[in-house]
């Protein structure tokens, strides 16, 4: 991050629309006559930078710029900005643009006449009217030679004559190619300022445009920070500090880049303190109070805090407002103009002053709600101030009450912050009990919770619901430091810890914690009929589901549910039913499974368990859009779930996962734009833990499909760091037997890996490497994925795509001349056989998907064996089309066309298959896939029309050849087919391999090679290949100029 980079980013990227307005005004003025634009905005909004950009454009267009700024020095010479601009023209350097030098020369000839303007004094004194006419004539004369831009910067400080000049030019310039641009600070225009009357009058003229620069929106500020390498925390700081003010954005970024941890440069701090020092004592008091007000402060509340007489308070507010420090918010309350003002002013207060002001705020808020039901916002603000007033007797109950209220409002992030504040108050002063005076409870507040363990639990629960999973884990580890030694009474906290670990993406830790705690509780006297132990089994089932042990998850969930139901309907049954329903639908009976999920959702809604509502929606959407293949319904359920999560305050946690589920379903349906929108919506919520893993994997599927491999690499590296979970992918020790079902119930699997994340991660990586032409690397990645899959035999939905990728990698290796890995093929063959054996035993919906992958695996195996089968690929395409999966269906059509062309017959069928594949790839934006279709069409010399931005054609064009190749005189005599022969010859392919690649006979290849050697003047294939490499290495004009040839 650099200061200059941030400044440029702020100026260039986010004022593009405003710059376009000025550019259109310039074009209009030089083509249709004079125009005036007045640019207004707060100090630091970017007015001057915007005008400098316009001036550069004007000079590039051959225009002349007369630019100057008024200065804040009280009385100044008449027309100072114009005089400054004319002096610059007179001093134009020799290397200035021709129009500028010509304007300077013309002014030099009129220097005597201009003396009254350029050298004012007693000897040259003239009337104001004469000066205005003089400037008008100068501009008209200059405009006769070249269009003119007149800039008057900081008009709010300009003298009366300069303001009159603006009015005069608007009235008297007509057809002359002159653009007048004036800038003024909105925050400097107090009610008595002359511009308050002048600007509305000017705006009525048809030759005047008003351009108000609004603050940058928050998403723009965040993108500027990210573009400069900043993280989310820095983006939040910059937004808080600037409120979208471009100058403060750039200065804060610069300060951070120079090592200022708080983002405050000496210049920014001095600017604020200098303005503060110019205020009277009452106004300073008002500003100090507002700096701690957090939200806009109502007049009555501010009056109670500062305790000034009403007239003095009103005068102080007016003074601070005219100094551009205080603004009126929503017409009823006051606030400081920027977070920068709040931060600097608050930091200057003495500790005692800050505590005193917080106490006054808290007391005033209590007084305002005395005897009534306090507004929730007031309750939260009161807690904030008591927590900082150094009054623990009142602070702790106020903070606890605010946290509880925030939870009831489903504001879990706010609740978490208050619970943490309560913990800090309790920890800093010993036990919570010691921090409260006996019997002291402020009016309208409930008693504070005096159990530190309950505070930890409430803080952890709110953190988990807010999507702050690592914070929840840290708090729960304080509550249960040794889960393996937990007693029955500690099991509820262990369950919370296990679920938080799952949400944080630490699957192996969750499995270990829950397993060890269950065994410890059993040793301590707990029985399988104990509800607390049953809750452990329920959480353990959720963990097993993520590892891919669906059977184990079903067993644990059934055991937990049986115990819970013995006591009637309980809230915890909702999550149990969601897990059990998923396992039943996956393994045995979709109808029964979906019914269990639906029952769980109804229980969760009846009992008000927001987290369980989310889990039920997640299981429902995952099943439908995943293994059950009901894609449209699954996407709809996911979207319904997202809306419900917003209502329940869980948008950042379960809502994010449901968005990822919707994106995956939309990806499979081929609706990639909608999928991308869902991913963007989820990522904007700043997900963490497993939620972030789900979103990154969903985004990677789109990135791989679109060929955005660098971005995909970045996401996959992030997934890799967490999905491995520190457990490794190590195999069991030599000689160790695979654990049977009974053993697995006793001990967690060695090297537990979250297959839900790990297998897709490795599958996607192998796909990237194949698109990059590195099937050997793809082969290794698939092997690592199979290591994981072999420890999770139930998860055929994840394993089937991985096996297909492995066989595809072997087929691609054969095509590229990479030696076949017989061991890898045999291993993949065993997995393919295992998948086939599972097909009759899977539920019908899942069976169709697995069967589609099995057929694709067989077809790829034929490619790998050098015997591609067009019939097999045709059946694969039909299968995927019936499942509403257009992407794999189009891939199968491409392979069918490839196989048909390899036989040398049925070119018409091949062309139709290619056209259908190209149409699908174009609609989805599948760039690498489209490139492969185009390459096959060119090799086969088949014209199949346009697809996207590329011409997918086999005609005699120059597609696929570099600029250097097209312009090389040594290759000028080659036909398009001979160019193709030379290109593949340079890859080191034999005549047989070239014949297979281009679908022609070896004899034809030999003839073409002979002609290539003759026409290029080379004596061997090696020399011809070397010639092509030298030609490709030549710089082109675009290489030298950075442009397009």
N, C-alpha and C positions, 0 to 999 in steps of 0.2 A: 504494500500500500504506500502510495506516495502522495504528498500534498498536491503536487501538480496534477497527478492523475485524478484525484478526487475532484479538484476544482474543474478540470476539463470535463469530467463525467457529468457533473452537475450542470455545467453550462451548455454542453452540447446535446446530451441525450434527452434531457427532460424539458427543454424549452423549444423542442423542434416545432411544435405546433405554433408557438408564438413567433418563432423565427420565420415560419412560413407566411404568417400574416404580414410581417415587415417586408419579406421578399416580394409578395404580391403587390404591396403598396409601391415598392420601388419600380416594379415592372409597369404598374399602372401609371405612375408619375412620368416615367421617361417615354411612355408611349402615348398617353392621352392627356397629359397636362399636370399642373401642380397639385400636390396633395399634402396634407399635414396629418401626422400621427402623434398622439400624446400617449406615452407609455407611463402608467402609474403602478404603484405597488409598494409594499413595505420596504424599509431599508433592508438590503441584502436579498431582495427577491430575484435579482439577476438582471436588472434593467440595463446597467452599463455594459455588462458582458454581451447582452443581446444586441445592443447597438454597435458594439465593436465588431461583432460578427457581420452585421449588415454593412458596416463601412468596408470591411474586407471584400465582401461581395461586390459592392459598388466599384471599388478600384479594379477588381478583376474584370468587371464589365466595361472598363474604360471611362468610368465616371470620376467626378471630382468630389472630395469630401471636405467640408468646412465644419470642423468639430471643436467645441469648447464646452467648458463646464462653469457654472456659477460656483462661487465659494461662500462659505459661511463666515464672513468677516465684517458683518454690519454693512456700513456704506461701502459701495464699490463703484468703480467707474462704469459709466453707461455702456451697455452692449458688450460687457466683458467677454462672455462666451464667444460672440461673433468675432470680436477683435482677436481673441486667442486663436481661433481657427484660421483667420486670414494671415496672421503672422506665421503660422506653421506652413501655410502654402508658400509664403515668400521665402522661407528657409528650406524648401524642399531640396533634398540631396540630388546629386547628379544621376544617381541610379533609380530615382523615382519613376513611376510610370509616365509615359509621354503626356497624357492628358493633365497630370498633376504639374509637370514641368511647364507645360504651356500655360496653365492657369497662373502659376507663379510669375511667369514672364509678363502676362497681361496685367497682373496686379502691380508689378514693378513699374510699369509704364504709367500707372495711375497713382503712384505713391503720394504725390503732392496732394491730390484730391482726397486721398484717404487719410491724410495726416490727422484730421479731426477725430478719426476713429482709432487710428493706430498710435498716435502720439498726442493724446488729449492734454490740453493745458490752456493757459490764458490766451496764448497767441493763436490757438486753433479752435477756440470755443465757438460752437454753433448751437442752434436750437435743436431740441429733441426731434422736431418734425423733419429738419434737414437731415439728421442722422438716419432716421428711418427711411427716407427717400434714397439716401446714399446707399444704404445696404441693399435696398430693393434693386437699384440699378446695377450694383456690383453682381448680384446673383443672376440677374437677367443677362448681363454681358457674359458671365462665365457659362451659363447654360446655353448660350448660342453656340459655343464650341463643343461642349460635352455636358451630359446630364449631371446635375448637382444634388448632393445630399448635404443638407444643413442640419447639424445636430446641436441642440441646446440641452446639455445634461444638467440635472439638478435644478430644474426650473423653480422649485420651491424656494431657493435661495437667491434667485435672480433679482436684479434691480427692476424698477418700474419701467424703464425704457425698453428693456429686453422683453418684458411681458407685452408691452405695447407693440413691439416689433412682430411678435407672433400673431397678434390680432391683425396688424397691418398686412402681413404677408398673406394671411388667409383671405383678406378682402381684395388684395390687388394682384396677386399672381393668378394666372388663368391657364394659358396654353403652354407656358414654359415648363421644360422637363426638370422640375425642382421638387424634391421630396424634403419636407421639413419634419424632423423627429425631435420631440421634446420629452424629457423624462422628469418625473416628479414623485417624491415620496408621499404616499397616502398618509402615513402616520405622522407626517410633519405639518399637515394641513389642519391647524386648529380652526375653530369656527370663525375667527376674525381674519384668517389668511385671505389675501386677495384672490388666490386661485379658487377659493370656494365658490366665488361668483363667476369668475372668468371661464373656468373649464366647462360648466354646463352651457354657457352661452356659445362657446366655440363648438361644442358637440352638436349643436343644431345645424351647423353648416354642412352641406353635402360634400364638401371637399375636406372634411375632418373625420378622422377615425380615432376612437378611444380604445386603448388596449390595456386592460387591467391584468397584471400578473398575479395570479392566485398562488398560494403556497403549493409546494409540490405535494402530491398525495402520498400517503404512507407507503403504498406498494412501490412507488417510484423511489422513495428514500431507501427502502430496504434493498431494492435492486442495485442502487448506486453503491451501497455498502458491500453487497455480495460481489459485485463486479470488481471492487477494489480489494477483495480477499478477506473482508470482514465476516464475522459470524453473526448468529441471531442475536446474541447479547449486545454486540456493538450496534447492530441495526436498531434494537430497542432503545439504546442510549441515545443514538443520533436522532431518532424520531422524537423522543422525550425532550431532548435538548433544543431541537430546532423547530418542531411543529411544521416542518416543511419549508422553512426559510433557507434558501439556497446558500447564502453566505455562511450561515451557522453550520449547515451540513458540511460544507467544504472545510471550514475552520476546525470543526470537531474532528473530522477525519485526519486533517493535517496534524492536529495536536496528538492524536493517538499514534500516528506514524512516527512522530518525533519522541515518543516515549511517555507522554502524559497519560497516566492510567485513568484519570478522571475525564480525559478528553477536553480539558480546559487549558487553552493556551494563555500566556500572559496577556496577549492582545485582547482576547475575548473578555478575560476577567477585568482588565483595566478599562475596557469600553463600558462595561456595566457599572463598575464602581465609580467611574468618572461621571456617568449620568446620575447615579444615586447621590453623589456628593453635591450635585447642583440643586438638589431638592431641599425644601425647608424641613425642619425637624418633624413636624406633624406628618408631612408627606412621606418621609423616611420611615416613620412608625407604621404608617399604613402599608407601605411596600414590604416591610419586614413581616408584618402579620400575614399578608397574602402569600408570602413565600412559604409559609408552613400550612397554608389552608388546604393543600392537596386538590380539592375540587373547587370550582368557583364558589365564592363566599357571598351569601346573601347580605344585604345591607344591615339588617337588624343584628345578625350574628357578628359581622365585622365591628359594628358599633359597640357590642358587648365586650369584644376582645380588646379593642384599642382604648376604650374608655375616654374618648375625646368628646368635647362638646359638639353637638350636632353641626353647628355652623363651621367649626374648625374641621370636622371630618369631611364635610362636603367640599370645603376649599382644598383640603389636602388631596382628596380624590381627583378633583378637577386638575390640580397641578400635576399630579402623577400621570394622569391621562394625557395631558398636553405634552408631557415629556416622553410620550410613547412607551411608558412602562406599564400602565394599567389599562385594561380594556374591559368593556362591559360585555358580559357573556349572557346571551339569550335575553337581554333586556332587564334582567332581574338581579344579577349577581356580578361580582368583580373577580378578576383574575389578572395575574401578571401576563404580559404579552407572550413570552416564550418560556419554555422550561429552562433555558439558559439563565434568564433572570431569576427564576426560583432557586436554581442551584447555587448561583454565585451569592445572592443575597443571604440565603439560609446559611451558607458556609461562613459568612462573615459574622454571624451572630455568636455571642458568647454562649457557652453551655447553659449558664443560668438563664439567659434570655430565651433560649429555645425551650427549656423546661417550663418556664413561666408562661410563654405563649401557648404551648400545648395544654397546660393546665387550664388556662382561660378558655380555650376552645372547648375542652371537655366539659367544664362547668357550665358554659353558655349553652351547649347542646343539651345537657341534662335539664337545665332550667327551661329550655324551650319545649321540652316534652314532658314536663312535670305534670303528672296526673292524667296523661293520655297514653295511648298506644303509639310508641315511637315509630316513625317511618323507618323501614329497613336500612335505607341509605344513611339515615342519621345514626342508627345504632352502630353501623360499621365505622362511620367517621368518629363517633365518640370513642369506640374501642381503640382506634388508631391513635387518638390524642392521649388517652389515659396511658397507653403502653409506652408513651414517650415523655410522660410528665413526671416520672420518678415518684409515683404514688402507688405502690404495689397493692395496698388495701383496696383501692378502687380499680386498678388496672386489670388485675387477673379476672375478677368476675365479669368486667365489661368485655374483655377479649373473648372469654369463653362463651358468653351470650352471643357475641357477634359471630363467632365460628359456628355455633349451633344454628343461628338464623340463616347464615349463608348456605349451610347444608340444606335446610328446608327450602331454600330458594333455588336449589340445584346449581349454586355457584361454587363448585367444588374447589376451583383454584383459589378463590378468595377464602373459603373455609380453611383450606390447608395453610395459607399464610397466617391466619389467625390462630389456628391450633399450634403452629410453630412458635408464634409469639407467646402463647400461653405457656408452652414448654420452656421457653427461654426465661420467662418471668419466674416459673417454678424452680428451674435449675439454678438460676443466678442467686436465688434467695433461700436455698434449701428446699424443704418440702412445700408443696402447695398449701398445706395446712398452716405452716408457720408464716406464710406470707399474708394471711388474712386475719384481721382482728375478729375475735369471737363475736358472732352475731351480726357482723357488719355486712350488710348487703345494700348497695345503692338502690334508690327507688327504681321500680320497674325492671329490675334485673333479677334473674334467678340465681341461686347460690352457685358458686364456682365448683366444678368437679374437683374434689380434693384427692383423688387417686392418681398418682403420677402415671401408673400403668394405663389407666383409662385415657389420659391425655395422649400418651404414646399411641394407643390404639386408634383414637379418633383422628390424630394427625396422619397416621399411616393409611387409614381408610380413605380419608379425603384426598391424600396424595395419589392413591391408586385410581380413584374415580376421576381425578383431574388429569390422569395420564402421566404423572410424575412417578414412574415405577421405581427408579433407583432410590429416590427419596423414601418411598414406602418400604423398600427392602432394608435400607439403613435403619429406619425407625424400628422395624419389627425385629431386627437382629439385636437391638438394644433390649427389646422386650423378651426375646427368647434367645439368649446368647448361645445356648447349647441345645439345639432341637433333638439331637440324638439322645439326650438325657431327660427329655420332657416328660413330665407326669401327665396324668389324664386332665388335670385342671388347666394345663398349658396348651392342650391340643388346639383350641380355637385360634390361638395366636400362631401356632405352627401352620394351620391351614391357611391363615392370611399370608404368612411368609411364603408358603409354597406357591400360592396363586400369584403373589406379587413377583416372585422369581420367574414364573411362566410369562407373565405380562412383560417383564423386563427382558425376556429373551434368553434367560439363563435356564434352559430346560434341564440340563444335567444336574445342576444344583437343586432344582425343584424336585426332581425324581429322588435324589439322594436324601434331601431333607424330609420329604414326606414318608419315604420308605423307612428311614431310620427312626423317625418319631413314632410311627405306627408300631414298630417292633419294641421300642422302649416302653411305650404305654402298655403293650401287652404284657411285658415282663413285670411292669409295676402293678398288675392286677386288672387292667382294662380287659374287657371282653368284646367279642365281635358284635354283641348286641348293645354296646355302649354308644349312644348317639354321637358323643364327641369323637370316638374312634371311627364311626361311620363317616363322619365329615372328612376325616383324613383319607379314607378310601375314595370318597367322591373327588377330592382334589387330586389324588394320585391317578384316578382314571383320566382326568383332564390332561395330566402330564403324559401318560402313556399314549393318549391319542395323538399328541404332537410328535412323539417319537415314532409313530407308525405302528405301534402295537395295539391294533384295533380290538383284537380278541381280549387282550388283557384289560383294556379300558372297559369293555363290556362287562367283564367279570367283576371288576371293582365297583362299577356303577350299580350293577344289580344288587351286590351285597350291601352297599350303602343305602340304596333306596328301600330295600326290604326292612332294614332297621328303622329308617326314618318313618316309614308308613305305619309302623306299629304304634306310633304315637299320634296318628291322624295327619292331616295336611300340615306340612311345615314349609316355611319359606325356602329352606335349603333344598327342598325336592326339585325346585325349578331347574337349578344347575345340574342336578343329578339326571333329570329327565332329558336335558339337552344333550349331555354326553352319551347317555344310554341310547337315545333316539338316533344320534349320528351313527353309533356303532351298529345298531340293529339294521338301519337302512343300508349301511355299507356291506354288512356281512350276510344278511339273511332276508329281511322283509322290509322293503321301502315304505309300504303303507303303515306298518306298525311303528317303524322308526319315526316317520313324519308325525304320526299321531302322538307319540311320546314327546316330541319336540313341541308340538302345539299345546299339549297339556302343560308342559313346563312353562310355556309362555303365559298361559292363562293364570297359573299359580303365581308366577312372578308379578303379573299385573295386579292380581288381587291382594298380594301381600306387600306391594309397594317396593319390591327389591329391584332397584334400577339396574344394578349390575347383572342380575339374573335375567332380566328382560333382554339386555344386550347379548348375553350368551345364547339365549334361545334364538334370537334373530340371526345371530352369527351361524349357529349350527344349521338352521333352516336354509339360509342363503347359500352356505358352503355346500350343502348336500345337493340342492337343486342345480346350481351353476357349475358344480364339480362332477362328482362321480355319477349322479343320476342323470346328468345331461339335459335337464329341463332349463335350457339357458335363458329363454325369455322370462320365464316365471322366476328363476333365480335372481336375475338382475332386478326385476320388479320388487321382490321381497327385500333384497339388499337396499334398494332405494327407500322403501317404506321404513326399514330399520334405521336408516340414516336420519330420516325425519323424526322418528320417535326418539332417537338418541339426542337430537337437538333439544327436544322438549324436556328430556331428563337431565340435561347438562353433561352428557357423555359424548359430545361430538368429537372431542380430542382423543378419546380412548376407543371405545367400541365403535363409535361412528367412523373413525378412520379405517378400522379393519373392514367394516361393511363397504366403505367406498372402494377399498382394494378388491374386495370380492366382486363388486359390481364391475370394476375395471377388467378383472380377469374374464368374467362372463362376456362382456362386450368385446374383448379381444378375440375370444373364440368365435363369436358371431361375426367377426370381420368389421365391426363398427369401431374402428381404431380412434377416430376423432373423439367420439363420446367417451371411450376408455381413457384417452388422454385428459379429457376434462375432469373425469372422476379422480384420476391420479393427482392432477394439479390441485383440486379442491382438498384432497386429503393432505398433500404435502404442505399446503398453506397453513394447516393447523399445527405444524411443528411437532409431528409425532415422535415418540421415543420408543425404545425397547422393541418388543415384538411387533408393535404397530408399525414402526419405521421399517422393520424387515419386510412386512407384508407389502407396504407401499413401494419400497425399492424393488422388490421382485416383480410387482405388477408393472412398474415403470420400465424395468429391464426388458420385459417381454416386448413392449412396444419399441424400445430402443434397438433391440436386436433385429426385430422385424423391419425397422426403418433404416437400418444400417448406421445408427448412431453409436458406433462401437466404443469410442473414447468415453462417452458419457456412461455407457453400460458398464465399462470396466470400472469406473469410479464407484458406481452403485454396488457392483458385485464385490469389490474390495471391502466396502463397508459391511455388506451382508456376511462376508467371509469372516470378518473379525468377531462377529457375535454368534453366528450360526454354529461355529465349531465349538463355542462355549468352553474352551479350555480343556476339552476332554480328549482331543485327538481323534483320529480315525483308525487307531491301532487295532490290529486283529487280536483275537484271544491268544494267550501264550501257546507256544508249540505244544502239541499233544493234548490241548484242552478240548474237551467235548463241547459241542454246542449245547447251550442250556435248554432243557425241555420246559414244558409249560409249568410243571410243578415247581421246578427250580426257579424259574423266572418270577414266580409269585413270592419266593422267599428273598431273593436278592435282585437288586437292579442290574440290568445288563452292563457289562463292562464297556466303558467308552460310550456311554449313552450319547447319542447324537439326535438332534431335532431333525428328523428326516423331512418334516414339513418344509423346512428352509434349506437344508443341506442338499437334498436331491435336486430340487429345481435349480439351485445355484450352480451345481456342477453340470446339469443339463444345458443351462443357458450358456455357460462358459464354453462348453464343447461346440455349441452352435455357432458362437462367435468365431472360434478358431476354424471351423469349416468354411464359413463365409470368407475368412481371411486366407483361405487356401492352405491351411496347416492341419491336415487330417491326423498327422501323427500326434500333435498336441491334443487334439480333440479325443483321440483314442485314450490317452493317459487320463484325461479328466473323466471320461466315462468309466474307466476302471476304478477310479477313486469313488465314483458314485455307486458303483456296484458293491464296493466294500460296505458302504452304508446300507444299501438296499438289502444285502444278505443278512443284516441284523434286524430288518423290519419286514418280515415276509408278508405281512397282511396288506401293505400299502401298494397294491398293484396299480392304482391310478397314477401314482408318482413314478413307479418303476417302469411301466410300459413305455413312456416317452424316452426314458433314459436308454433302454435297450435299443429302441429304434435309432436314437442318435449314435449309439455304438456301431450298429450295422451300417448306418449311413456313412460314418467316418471310414469304415473299412472299404466301402464302395468308392468313396471319394479318393481314398489312397490308391486304389487300383487305377482309377482314371488318371491320376497324376503320376503314375509310375512309381509310387512308394511301395516298398515290399509289404506283402500281406503278413500280418501277425497271426499265425495259426493259433497260438495260445489264446489270444483275445477272441478270435472267431469261435473257438470251441466253447469258451466261457459264455459268450453271447448266445451261442446255440443252446446251451443248457438253460439259460434264462428264458429264451424264446420257447423252449419246450415246456418249461414250468408255467409260463403264461398261458400257453395253449391248454395245459392240464387244468388251470384254474378257471378257464372260460365257462365250462358247464356248471361250475359250482358257485359262480358269482350271480348276483341279482341281475335280472334282465337288463335294466338300464345300464349298469356298469359293464355288463357282458358285451353290449354293443360297442362301447368305447374301447374295451380291451381287445375285442375281436378286430376292430379297425387297426389298432396298433400291431396286432399279430400279423395281419395281412400285409401291412406296410413293411414289417420286419422281413417277412418271406420275400417280398419284392426287392428289398435292399440286398438281401442275401444273394439273390440272383444277379444283381449288378456286381456285387463283390466277386462272384464267381465268373464274371465275364459273359453272363448269359441273361441280359435284361429281357424281361417278359412284358410286352405291351398289354397282354390280356390281364395279367396280375395287377399291373398298375391301373388299368381301367376299372377293375373291381374295387381297388383302394379308393379311387376318386369317387365312385358311386357311393361307397360306404360313408365316407366323410361328408359328402353332400347331403345324404339322408340324415346325418347327425347335425346338420346346420353349422358345419365347421368349414368355411370356405378356404381358409389358408392351407391346411393340409390337403384339401381336395385339389386346389390349384397346383400344389407341389406334385401331387400324383399325376396330374395332367401333363406337367412338364416332363416327368420321367416317362410317361407313356409316349409322348412325342419323341423323346430321345431314343427310346427302344424301337419305335416304328421306323425312324430314320436309319437306325443301325442295320435294319433288315434290307434297306434299299427299296422298300415298296411302301405303298399306301401313304404317299407324301400328302395327299389331301387330308387324310385323317390326322396326320401329324400337325399340319397347319391349323386345322380346326382346334385341336387340343392346345396348341400354343396360343392361339387367339383367345381362347377362354381363360387360360392361365394368366395371360397378359392383362385381360380386362379386370380380373380379380385383383391382381397385384397392383394395378394402377389405382383402383378404387380405394385400396387400403393404404397406399403409399409405401408398399414393400419394396424399397429401392434395391437391395441386394438381389432379391428374387427376380425383380424386373430386369436387372442387368444380366442375370444368368439366362433368362428367357431370350433377351436380345442377342446374347452371344451365340446361343444355339441357333436362332433364326439366321444370323449372319453366316455361321458355318454351313448351314444347310441351304443358304441362298433362298430363304423363304420370306416373302413379304407378308407381314401380318398386321399392318397398319400401325397407328401411333398408340403409344401407351404412356400416359403421363407426359413428362418433358422429353423423354427419349424416343427416338424413332426405332421401333422394334422391327427391323427390316433386314433382309438378307440381300438387298439390292447392291448394285455396284457403286456404292458410295464410299465415303472415307471414314465411316464410323469406326471407332476403336483405334484410329491412328493418331499419333501426336502431331502437333503443328510442325515440328522439325521433320517428321517423316513425310508429311504432305508436301513440304517445300524443298526436300532434298533433291538436287539435280541427279544424283546417282540412282535414285529410285523412280525418276520421272517416266521411264519406259515400261514400268511394270503394270500389268493389268491388276484390277482389284483382287482376283483370285491369287495372282502371284504375290501380291502383298501379304495375303493371308498365309500362303505357303512359307514365305520368308519369316513371318512372325512366329509361327509354330516351329519352324526349323531352328530358330534361334533359341528355343526352349530346350533344345537337345533331343527332340523326339525323332524316332526312326521313321522310315517311310511307312511302315505298317501302322505305327501309332498316329502318324499324320492322317493316314487314310481313315482310321477309325474316328478321329476327331472331326474330320471334315466330310465324312460320309461319301468318300470317293474311293476308287480302286488304287491299289499300290502302283500299278502301271501309270495311271494318270498322275500320281504324286511324283513319280520318277521323271516324267516329262516336264512337269512344272518346275521341279528342282533344277533340271538342266537349263531351262530357259532363264531362271532367276540367276544362276551363276553366269550365264553368257551376258545377260543385260547389265549386270552389276560389275562385270569385269573381274570377278573373283574366281579362284581356281578350286575352292573346296567349300564344303558346308561350314567349316570352322571360320574361314575368311568371311563368308557371307554373314554369319552371325556376328562376327566382330564389327563388320561394317555397320550393321543395323544398330549395335550398341553405341558406336561412335556418333551416329546420326542422332540417336535419341538423347545423347548427352550435350548436343549443341544448344547454346542459348538461343531463344527466339526473341523477337521484338518485344513480346509481352514480358519475357523474363527480364529484359533490360529496362523496360519502362514501367513495369508493374501494371500495365494495362492489358487489354484484350486485343489479340491480333485482328 
